[in-house]
């Protein structure tokens, strides 16, 4: 693997006994510091591809290549998955403590990570005391506290209102500018994909394959008013066109 490539899926296929082919063949290469969004119809295998990249699942066929070492990949799921009995600070410190970082140092770094996402004053709060947006910020802080080389986001804003989604999208891009991890962002929202990413990969209906790939121009983090620019609107329409075709294209039968 080239040194500039953080991870890659090489013609991966995933079969499940109960439902047959769920993904593939599907290939994806991730460059260091690149933000890639994946969009596609429900059930096409977007989350399966993310689990392969995270090392949480193995392909039936094909290969997964990863350069990040232990602790250098972080995943944020749709649900915050916070331990309800721990404070925000303890939740964020947990991955560091599991790596053997001394508790005092882990808590110091956790407090700094919470401050990064605007929750420095909520370090002692339990998850039940947090709004949905705040809980997701804690999850982001927990993912970033280890300064990962690869950050995987699986529809993290899906359950949030539009204003909170937009604010968190800007938070992620601002944090990316500080740490520059490679990011893979799975979403059902074409506008969110184009806003977040420098590259949008469109998947076909399941079992998912690559239906198209589009480059997004523009400065990152996004300047104010980016969503109203002609370039943004044109890219959204281009991605939507590819997605519409991919949803109705006939699929080859799974082997």
Secondary structure, 3 states (H helix, E strand, C coil): CCCCEEEEEEEEEEEECCCEEEEEEEEEEEECCCEEEEEECCCCCHHHHHHHHHCCCCCCEEEEEECCCCCCEEEECCCCCCCCCCEHHHHHHHHHHHCCCCHHHHHHHHHHHHHHCCCHHHCCCEHHHCCHHHHHHHHHHHHHCCCCCEEEEECCCCCCCHHHHHHHHHHHHHHHHHHCCEEEEECCCHHHHHHHCCEEEEECCCCECEEEEEECCCCCCCCCCHHHCHHHHHHHHHHHHHHHHHHHCCCCCCC
